[in-house]
Amino acid sequence: FYDRAQIAGTARITKDGYFVADALVARADNIQDYLASELGLTDRGPTDIVRVFRPAAEVFHKDALASLAHRPVTLDHPADPVQASNWKDHAVGDVGDEVMRDGEFVRVPIKVMDAKAIASIKSDRREFSLGYTAEMTPESGVHDGQSYDYVARNFRYNHLAAVARARGGESLRIIDERSTNQET
């Protein structure tokens, strides 16, 4: 599953050429649309929309947050989970260990160290999307006036992908309007 992220502070380029920033990478108490095929559902058409509620208690659970520290940053989502056997094929950076709640969001420090990936993040992959697993429980309800079909629980994160367009809404766009060419 994937989620969208946003740079929370000033993104910058270090004197070594690395891209570093704080990013808002997950939002709690929201509903996201998934295709039935993305959830592995066979009781409906593969392109049917399934609305999934993401409760704060699950998004901010200590085990979920702990699973996000030190995850690889990738360009786009790899076909398979990132692990030791394919890490070199996919990783262009990493998530730091200061994973924290920031209002309705999860905030993490990120560092991208690959020059081609940095150029892409600055031009065409301006959003980040978390790759994760979660238990999807069929449970209908309404949150903030919006109906949902499933509830996501027990989040475990695998990677953070730089993507051209991520799920989640314009308010979670990456790269703020400040310059990303400052050296430190």
Phi, psi and chi 1 to 4 in degrees:
 res  aa     phi    psi   chi1   chi2   chi3   chi4
   1 PHE       -  160.1  -52.1  115.2      -      -
   2 TYR  -134.1  151.0  -50.3  117.2      -      -
   3 ASP  -134.7  165.3 -163.1    2.5      -      -
   4 ARG  -103.7  155.9  172.9 -178.3 -129.5  140.8
   5 ALA  -137.3  167.2      -      -      -      -
   6 GLN  -144.2  145.5  169.6 -172.9    8.1      -
   7 ILE   -70.2  126.7  -66.8  -63.3      -      -
   8 ALA   -91.8  -27.7      -      -      -      -
   9 GLY  -126.2 -160.7      -      -      -      -
  10 THR   -76.2  119.9  -57.0      -      -      -
  11 ALA   -74.5  142.7      -      -      -      -
  12 ARG  -147.4  162.4   61.3 -173.1  168.4   80.4
  13 ILE  -107.1  126.3  -57.2  -63.4      -      -
  14 THR   -76.6  170.1   69.3      -      -      -
  15 LYS   -63.4  -20.2   61.9 -176.2  169.6 -171.6
  16 ASP   -86.0   -3.6  -63.6  -34.7      -      -
  17 GLY    93.3    4.6      -      -      -      -
  18 TYR   -79.6  148.4  -59.1  147.3      -      -
  19 PHE   -93.7  121.9  174.6   89.2      -      -
  20 VAL  -129.5  146.2  -64.6      -      -      -
  21 ALA  -169.6  163.9      -      -      -      -
  22 ASP   -95.2  139.4  -78.7  -22.4      -      -
  23 ALA  -128.9  140.8      -      -      -      -
  24 LEU   -86.8  115.6  -58.9  176.6      -      -
  25 VAL  -114.4  -10.2  -62.5      -      -      -
  26 ALA  -151.4  148.9      -      -      -      -
  27 ARG  -121.0  141.8 -176.2  174.8  173.4 -158.0
  28 ALA  -104.0  162.6      -      -      -      -
  29 ASP    54.2   44.3  -78.3  -18.5      -      -
  30 ASN  -130.9  169.3   66.5  -27.7      -      -
  31 ILE  -119.7  131.3  -63.1  168.9      -      -
  32 GLN  -121.8  148.2  -67.5 -172.3  -11.2      -
  33 ASP   -92.0  133.3  -66.3  -17.6      -      -
  34 TYR  -127.9  153.6  -71.4   84.1      -      -
  35 LEU   -77.8  146.8  -63.8  176.2      -      -
  36 ALA   -56.3  -37.1      -      -      -      -
  37 SER   -64.4  -32.0   60.7      -      -      -
  38 GLU   -66.3  -29.1  -69.4  178.5  -71.4      -
  39 LEU   -94.9   -0.1  -58.9  178.1      -      -
  40 GLY    73.4   22.3      -      -      -      -
  41 LEU   -82.6  133.4  -59.7  177.0      -      -
  42 THR  -115.8    2.4   57.2      -      -      -
  43 ASP   -87.6    5.9   62.9  -21.9      -      -
  44 ARG  -152.5  175.2   56.2 -165.3   87.4 -163.8
  45 GLY   -66.0  148.0      -      -      -      -
  46 PRO   -62.1  -24.9   16.7  -24.0      -      -
  47 THR   -99.7    4.5   59.7      -      -      -
  48 ASP   -65.1  142.3  -73.9   -4.4      -      -
  49 ILE   -84.5  132.5  -61.1  -63.4      -      -
  50 VAL  -118.7  125.5  178.8      -      -      -
  51 ARG   -95.2  124.8  -61.9 -177.2   47.7   78.8
  52 VAL  -116.6  125.1  177.7      -      -      -
  53 PHE   -89.0  136.9  176.9   53.6      -      -
  54 ARG  -119.4   89.4  -57.7  156.5   42.0   88.2
  55 PRO   -66.5  145.7   -2.2    7.8      -      -
  56 ALA   -55.9  -40.9      -      -      -      -
  57 ALA   -59.0  -29.5      -      -      -      -
  58 GLU   -86.4  -46.2  -63.7  -65.4  -27.0      -
  59 VAL   -61.2  -40.4  171.7      -      -      -
  60 PHE   -96.6    8.9  -61.3  129.9      -      -
  61 HIS   -58.5  140.1 -169.7  -80.1      -      -
  62 LYS   -58.0  -36.0   66.0  179.8  176.6  103.6
  63 ASP   -70.7  -36.2  -65.5  -22.9      -      -
  64 ALA   -65.0  -48.0      -      -      -      -
  65 LEU   -62.6  -41.0  -66.0  178.9      -      -
  66 ALA   -62.8  -31.2      -      -      -      -
  67 SER   -72.8  -11.1   76.5      -      -      -
  68 LEU   -88.0  -23.2 -175.7   49.1      -      -
  69 ALA   -64.1  137.9      -      -      -      -
  70 HIS    64.1   29.3  -56.2  -69.6      -      -
  71 ARG   -85.5  150.7  -70.1  -64.9  163.4 -173.2
  72 PRO   -71.9  149.2   20.4  -26.4      -      -
  73 VAL   -98.3  135.4  173.9      -      -      -
  74 THR  -126.1  163.7   64.9      -      -      -
  75 LEU   -93.8  117.8  -78.7 -176.3      -      -
  76 ASP    62.4  171.4  -62.5  -41.5      -      -
  77 HIS   -87.8  127.1  -70.7  -72.5      -      -
  78 PRO   -69.1  158.5   18.9  -24.4      -      -
  79 ALA   -65.7  -31.5      -      -      -      -
  80 ASP  -120.7  158.4  -63.7  -48.0      -      -
  81 PRO   -56.4  146.7  -22.3   32.0      -      -
  82 VAL   -77.2  131.3  180.0      -      -      -
  83 GLN  -149.3  179.5   51.5 -165.1   -6.0      -
  84 ALA   -55.5  -36.1      -      -      -      -
  85 SER   -72.1  -19.1   62.9      -      -      -
  86 ASN  -129.2    5.9   64.4    8.9      -      -
  87 TRP   -54.1  -47.5  176.5   87.1      -      -
  88 LYS   -62.6  -25.6  -78.0 -172.9  178.4 -175.6
  89 ASP   -76.4  -21.8  -62.7  -29.4      -      -
  90 HIS  -121.3  -34.0  -59.9  -62.8      -      -
  91 ALA   -72.4  133.4      -      -      -      -
  92 VAL  -122.5   -1.5  -63.4      -      -      -
  93 GLY   178.6 -163.0      -      -      -      -
  94 ASP  -153.4  164.1   60.4   35.2      -      -
  95 VAL   -92.5  139.5  171.3      -      -      -
  96 GLY   -77.0 -169.7      -      -      -      -
  97 ASP  -102.7   -2.5   61.7   -4.4      -      -
  98 GLU   -91.2   66.8  -65.1 -179.2   20.2      -
  99 VAL   -82.7  126.2  177.4      -      -      -
 100 MET  -149.5  159.8   64.0 -174.2   74.5      -
 101 ARG   -78.7  138.5 -178.2  176.6 -176.7  165.9
 102 ASP  -136.0   87.4 -176.2  -10.3      -      -
 103 GLY    66.8 -121.7      -      -      -      -
 104 GLU   -91.0    7.3   64.8 -176.9  -36.5      -
 105 PHE  -117.4  164.6  -61.2   96.2      -      -
 106 VAL  -104.0  130.1  174.9      -      -      -
 107 ARG  -112.2  137.0  176.6 -166.3  -64.8 -106.2
 108 VAL  -139.5  150.9  -61.1      -      -      -
 109 PRO   -82.8  140.9   26.9  -29.8      -      -
 110 ILE  -126.9  153.4   60.8  167.2      -      -
 111 LYS  -140.1  126.3  177.5  172.7   48.2  176.4
 112 VAL  -112.4  127.6  177.4      -      -      -
 113 MET  -112.2   -8.7  -62.7  166.4  -81.7      -
 114 ASP   -91.2  123.8  179.1   83.9      -      -
 115 ALA   -60.1  -42.7      -      -      -      -
 116 LYS   -65.5  -38.6  -72.4 -178.7 -176.8  177.1
 117 ALA   -66.3  -39.9      -      -      -      -
 118 ILE   -62.5  -44.3  -67.6  165.8      -      -
 119 ALA   -60.7  -40.1      -      -      -      -
 120 SER   -68.3  -40.0 -177.5      -      -      -
 121 ILE   -63.1  -36.8  -72.0  168.2      -      -
 122 LYS   -75.7  -18.2  -69.8  168.1   64.3  176.7
 123 SER  -114.8  -61.6   64.9      -      -      -
 124 ASP  -120.0   -9.2   62.0  -22.8      -      -
 125 ARG  -117.5   72.3  -73.7 -178.4  176.7   89.2
 126 ARG   -93.6    8.5  -60.0  174.3   60.7  108.1
 127 GLU  -127.5  155.4  -61.7  175.8   -2.1      -
 128 PHE  -117.5  147.4  -78.2  149.0      -      -
 129 SER  -137.8  126.6  173.7      -      -      -
 130 LEU   -77.4  137.6  -81.3  169.8      -      -
 131 GLY   -99.3  128.5      -      -      -      -
 132 TYR  -154.2  167.1   62.0   92.3      -      -
 133 THR  -111.8  154.1   60.2      -      -      -
 134 ALA  -158.3  154.7      -      -      -      -
 135 GLU   -83.9  123.1  -65.9  171.9   11.2      -
 136 MET  -102.8  112.1  -63.6  -67.0  178.3      -
 137 THR  -101.6  124.9  -53.5      -      -      -
 138 PRO   -66.9  114.7   12.4  -14.5      -      -
 139 GLU  -159.1  111.9 -174.5  177.4  -42.4      -
 140 SER   -85.3  148.2  -63.5      -      -      -
 141 GLY  -175.2 -171.3      -      -      -      -
 142 VAL  -134.5  133.9  176.0      -      -      -
 143 HIS  -132.8  127.4  177.8   75.8      -      -
 144 ASP    48.8   40.9  -78.7  -14.8      -      -
 145 GLY    79.5    3.1      -      -      -      -
 146 GLN  -113.1  135.3  -63.9 -177.1   46.9      -
 147 SER   -83.3  154.4   63.0      -      -      -
 148 TYR  -139.7  161.2   57.8   86.4      -      -
 149 ASP  -108.8  -28.4  -50.0  -60.9      -      -
 150 TYR  -136.9  160.9  -83.5   71.8      -      -
 151 VAL  -122.3  131.8  175.7      -      -      -
 152 ALA   -91.0  131.5      -      -      -      -
 153 ARG  -138.6  160.2  -65.5 -174.6  169.9   92.0
 154 ASN    59.9   53.4 -162.1   24.1      -      -
 155 PHE   -64.2  137.3  -70.7   88.0      -      -
 156 ARG  -138.5  124.5  -65.7  -60.4  178.8  -92.4
 157 TYR   -92.5  147.0  -61.0  101.4      -      -
 158 ASN  -117.0  -41.8  177.2  -95.9      -      -
 159 HIS  -160.8  168.4   64.1  -85.6      -      -
 160 LEU  -123.0  115.3  179.2   62.8      -      -
 161 ALA  -101.1  134.2      -      -      -      -
 162 ALA   -82.2  123.4      -      -      -      -
 163 VAL  -134.8  162.7  -63.4      -      -      -
 164 ALA   -74.2  -38.4      -      -      -      -
 165 ARG  -147.7  121.0  178.1  120.7  174.0   88.6
 166 ALA  -111.9  160.6      -      -      -      -
 167 ARG   -72.9  140.0  178.3 -175.0  -20.2 -100.7
 168 GLY   136.9  -20.0      -      -      -      -
 169 GLY   111.0  154.6      -      -      -      -
 170 GLU   -60.4  -28.1  -78.4  -60.0  -49.1      -
 171 SER   -66.0  -11.2   66.0      -      -      -
 172 LEU  -109.5   27.7  -65.0  178.9      -      -
 173 ARG   -65.0  147.5 -113.4 -175.3   98.6   71.4
 174 ILE   -93.0  165.1 -158.5  151.2      -      -
 175 ILE    63.7  103.9  -52.6  -83.5      -      -
 176 ASP   -75.1 -179.2   61.0   11.8      -      -
 177 GLU   -78.2   -6.6  -63.9  -58.4  -45.3      -
 178 ARG   -74.9  160.2  -71.1  169.0 -104.0 -163.9
 179 SER   -64.9  141.4  170.4      -      -      -
 180 THR  -104.5   17.4   58.5      -      -      -
 181 ASN  -108.1   16.6  -66.4  -39.7      -      -
 182 GLN   -77.1  136.9  -59.0  171.2    3.5      -
 183 GLU   -98.3  145.4  -71.5 -163.9   13.9      -
 184 THR  -136.3      -   54.3      -      -      -
